[in-house]
Amino acid sequence: MNDAYNPERCWSYTSVRYKREKIRLPYKKEIVFDGVDIETALPSLDESELRPGYEDVTELESATEELRRMFTLEFGDGRDKLKKRVDFLLAKIQEHPAEVQTLEVQIAVETLKIRNLMVHVLEYRRDKKNRNRMYNSMNSRKAKLLRLREMDYERYQWLCNELGLTYTPISSEWENFKYSKRAARKQAARKAFFSERNEKLLQLQKRLEEERVKFEIFKQKELDDLEAEMKSLGVQDMSSMETAYAELGLSDMLYRPPEKQNRRRLLLQRKFELYKDRAKQEIPT
């Protein structure tokens, strides 16, 4: 959207003294968003609806019109309106109300916040903090859109149609870009490094696979020898250490880790013994 200069929406002016009078000139730098219609991007709201958090209040049903009007969106702030728009958009995106962390939901919420910030940034041109917030949200949404595009392309197309987003592929002008000699040397060195690294990783992977096969053969041989030795000693049940030691008659030699003593339990036990002794002394004989 090529947003032309509108003096009613822009408060960023510079003052110039001319013939003892101040002439207010507009802020020169313009912010333009191509391909986005800000007026229709945000869902329209009915200002007679209740603010978020007051929908389930039964007392407002029997309240007067003036009192009920105080709790409507007409007297709500920007956060209430944004939350209402988020709920309205998630009703179309979510397959189940419990879906709150899926990529589709995150992209939809970020898109709504970006469009809400667009209106603010176009009106207040010098608000750099919110402008940077908007650009950061755009970069985050772009990364999530690319991830969703790789995971499920049909779902990605459906979400773009629902949100009114258009995918712009990366320009191919960099394919025939003429690098300087220094940049060309750096690029050639980078390609050589990555090719050598990938080759060494493949060699290491093959060597590890061969070592794993050898280890499996060695482990099976050792287990067979151990099983034959245990059977020669008369041990038939080798499902656990306790049964093997029991058949050998060495149950007393089996190591059992000591039980962990709970400090709170010991204190309660000691208190119980003290109260018990005191009760015996107080009981008359």
LINBELCOR-V538933 format. One record per residue. N is the residue number from 1. RES is the residue in three letters. PHI is phi in radians with two decimals (* if undefined). NEAR is the number of other C-alpha atoms within 8 Angstrom. Layout:
{{N;RES;PHI;NEAR} {N;RES;PHI;NEAR}}
This chain:
{{1;MET;*;9} {2;ASN;-1.50;6} {3;ASP;-1.48;7} {4;ALA;-1.29;4} {5;TYR;-1.23;6} {6;ASN;-2.23;6} {7;PRO;-1.16;7} {8;GLU;-1.30;5} {9;ARG;-1.69;7} {10;CYS;-1.89;13} {11;TRP;-1.77;9} {12;SER;-1.43;9} {13;TYR;-2.13;9} {14;THR;-2.04;8} {15;SER;-1.63;8} {16;VAL;-2.23;8} {17;ARG;-1.47;8} {18;TYR;-2.45;7} {19;LYS;0.95;4} {20;ARG;1.08;5} {21;GLU;-2.30;6} {22;LYS;-1.66;8} {23;ILE;-1.79;8} {24;ARG;-1.60;8} {25;LEU;-1.75;8} {26;PRO;-1.25;9} {27;TYR;-1.19;9} {28;LYS;-1.26;4} {29;LYS;-1.27;4} {30;GLU;-1.83;7} {31;ILE;-1.96;7} {32;VAL;-2.14;7} {33;PHE;-2.05;8} {34;ASP;-1.48;6} {35;GLY;1.39;5} {36;VAL;-2.21;7} {37;ASP;-1.67;7} {38;ILE;-1.13;10} {39;GLU;-1.18;5} {40;THR;-1.77;6} {41;ALA;-1.23;9} {42;LEU;-1.47;10} {43;PRO;-1.10;6} {44;SER;-1.28;4} {45;LEU;-2.10;6} {46;ASP;-1.61;6} {47;GLU;-1.24;8} {48;SER;-1.48;8} {49;GLU;-1.34;7} {50;LEU;-1.28;10} {51;ARG;-1.21;13} {52;PRO;-1.05;8} {53;GLY;1.75;5} {54;TYR;-2.00;8} {55;GLU;-1.22;7} {56;ASP;-1.67;5} {57;VAL;-1.40;7} {58;THR;-1.30;6} {59;GLU;-1.16;6} {60;LEU;-1.28;9} {61;GLU;-1.18;6} {62;SER;-1.71;6} {63;ALA;-1.40;8} {64;THR;-1.24;7} {65;GLU;-1.16;6} {66;GLU;-1.17;6} {67;LEU;-1.20;9} {68;ARG;-1.18;10} {69;ARG;-1.14;10} {70;MET;-1.16;8} {71;PHE;-1.83;11} {72;THR;-1.66;13} {73;LEU;-1.18;14} {74;GLU;-1.08;8} {75;PHE;-1.84;8} {76;GLY;-1.53;11} {77;ASP;-1.61;7} {78;GLY;-1.14;6} {79;ARG;-1.17;7} {80;ASP;-1.11;11} {81;LYS;-1.17;12} {82;LEU;-1.14;10} {83;LYS;-1.12;9} {84;LYS;-1.15;10} {85;ARG;-1.17;12} {86;VAL;-1.10;10} {87;ASP;-1.09;8} {88;PHE;-1.15;8} {89;LEU;-1.31;9} {90;LEU;-1.18;11} {91;ALA;-1.09;7} {92;LYS;-1.58;6} {93;ILE;-1.54;10} {94;GLN;-1.24;9} {95;GLU;-1.49;5} {96;HIS;-2.53;5} {97;PRO;-1.05;6} {98;ALA;-1.39;4} {99;GLU;-1.38;9} {100;VAL;-2.20;7} {101;GLN;-2.14;6} {102;THR;-1.29;7} {103;LEU;-1.10;8} {104;GLU;-1.10;9} {105;VAL;-1.17;13} {106;GLN;-1.09;10} {107;ILE;-1.16;11} {108;ALA;-1.12;12} {109;VAL;-1.15;10} {110;GLU;-1.15;11} {111;THR;-1.09;10} {112;LEU;-1.15;11} {113;LYS;-1.17;9} {114;ILE;-1.12;11} {115;ARG;-1.19;11} {116;ASN;-1.17;10} {117;LEU;-1.27;11} {118;MET;-1.05;10} {119;VAL;-1.06;9} {120;HIS;-1.18;8} {121;VAL;-1.19;12} {122;LEU;-1.18;10} {123;GLU;-1.46;9} {124;TYR;-2.01;10} {125;ARG;-1.20;13} {126;ARG;-1.63;6} {127;ASP;-1.43;8} {128;LYS;-1.28;7} {129;LYS;-1.12;6} {130;ASN;-1.23;9} {131;ARG;-1.15;10} {132;ASN;-1.16;8} {133;ARG;-1.05;8} {134;MET;-1.14;11} {135;TYR;-1.13;8} {136;ASN;-1.13;8} {137;SER;-1.14;10} {138;MET;-1.11;10} {139;ASN;-1.14;8} {140;SER;-1.11;8} {141;ARG;-1.14;11} {142;LYS;-1.09;8} {143;ALA;-1.13;8} {144;LYS;-1.20;10} {145;LEU;-1.14;10} {146;LEU;-1.13;8} {147;ARG;-1.14;8} {148;LEU;-1.17;13} {149;ARG;-1.11;10} {150;GLU;-1.28;7} {151;MET;-1.37;6} {152;ASP;-2.55;8} {153;TYR;-1.23;9} {154;GLU;-1.14;6} {155;ARG;-1.11;9} {156;TYR;-1.12;11} {157;GLN;-1.10;8} {158;TRP;-1.08;8} {159;LEU;-1.17;10} {160;CYS;-1.12;10} {161;ASN;-1.19;8} {162;GLU;-1.19;7} {163;LEU;-1.60;8} {164;GLY;1.29;7} {165;LEU;-1.71;7} {166;THR;-2.13;5} {167;TYR;-1.58;4} {168;THR;-1.93;4} {169;PRO;-1.16;4} {170;ILE;-1.16;4} {171;SER;-1.12;5} {172;SER;-1.59;6} {173;GLU;-1.22;6} {174;TRP;-1.41;6} {175;GLU;-1.18;5} {176;ASN;-1.79;6} {177;PHE;-1.28;6} {178;LYS;-1.57;4} {179;TYR;-1.44;7} {180;SER;-1.29;6} {181;LYS;-1.08;6} {182;ARG;-1.17;7} {183;ALA;-1.15;8} {184;ALA;-1.15;9} {185;ARG;-1.13;8} {186;LYS;-1.10;8} {187;GLN;-1.16;8} {188;ALA;-1.13;8} {189;ALA;-1.14;8} {190;ARG;-1.13;8} {191;LYS;-1.12;8} {192;ALA;-1.13;8} {193;PHE;-1.09;8} {194;PHE;-1.18;8} {195;SER;-1.15;8} {196;GLU;-1.16;8} {197;ARG;-1.12;8} {198;ASN;-1.13;8} {199;GLU;-1.13;8} {200;LYS;-1.18;8} {201;LEU;-1.13;8} {202;LEU;-1.15;8} {203;GLN;-1.11;8} {204;LEU;-1.13;8} {205;GLN;-1.10;8} {206;LYS;-1.12;8} {207;ARG;-1.15;8} {208;LEU;-1.15;8} {209;GLU;-1.15;8} {210;GLU;-1.13;8} {211;GLU;-1.13;8} {212;ARG;-1.13;8} {213;VAL;-1.12;8} {214;LYS;-1.09;8} {215;PHE;-1.15;8} {216;GLU;-1.10;8} {217;ILE;-1.15;8} {218;PHE;-1.10;8} {219;LYS;-1.13;8} {220;GLN;-1.14;8} {221;LYS;-1.14;8} {222;GLU;-1.13;8} {223;LEU;-1.15;8} {224;ASP;-1.13;8} {225;ASP;-1.12;8} {226;LEU;-1.16;8} {227;GLU;-1.15;8} {228;ALA;-1.13;8} {229;GLU;-1.18;8} {230;MET;-1.19;10} {231;LYS;-1.17;9} {232;SER;-1.16;7} {233;LEU;-1.50;7} {234;GLY;1.66;8} {235;VAL;-1.65;11} {236;GLN;-1.79;7} {237;ASP;-1.68;7} {238;MET;-2.04;8} {239;SER;-1.29;6} {240;SER;-2.64;7} {241;MET;-1.19;7} {242;GLU;-1.11;8} {243;THR;-1.17;10} {244;ALA;-1.13;13} {245;TYR;-1.17;11} {246;ALA;-1.17;9} {247;GLU;-1.21;9} {248;LEU;-1.44;10} {249;GLY;1.33;6} {250;LEU;-2.08;9} {251;SER;-1.11;9} {252;ASP;-1.23;4} {253;MET;-1.52;5} {254;LEU;-1.25;8} {255;TYR;-1.35;4} {256;ARG;-2.13;4} {257;PRO;-1.11;4} {258;PRO;-1.17;4} {259;GLU;-1.25;4} {260;LYS;-1.31;4} {261;GLN;-1.52;6} {262;ASN;-1.40;6} {263;ARG;-1.11;6} {264;ARG;-1.15;6} {265;ARG;-1.14;8} {266;LEU;-1.12;9} {267;LEU;-1.12;8} {268;LEU;-1.13;8} {269;GLN;-1.12;8} {270;ARG;-1.12;8} {271;LYS;-1.09;8} {272;PHE;-1.09;8} {273;GLU;-1.13;8} {274;LEU;-1.13;8} {275;TYR;-1.13;8} {276;LYS;-1.15;8} {277;ASP;-1.15;8} {278;ARG;-1.17;8} {279;ALA;-1.16;8} {280;LYS;-1.14;7} {281;GLN;-1.23;7} {282;GLU;-1.38;6} {283;ILE;-1.23;6} {284;PRO;-1.25;4} {285;THR;-1.61;2}}
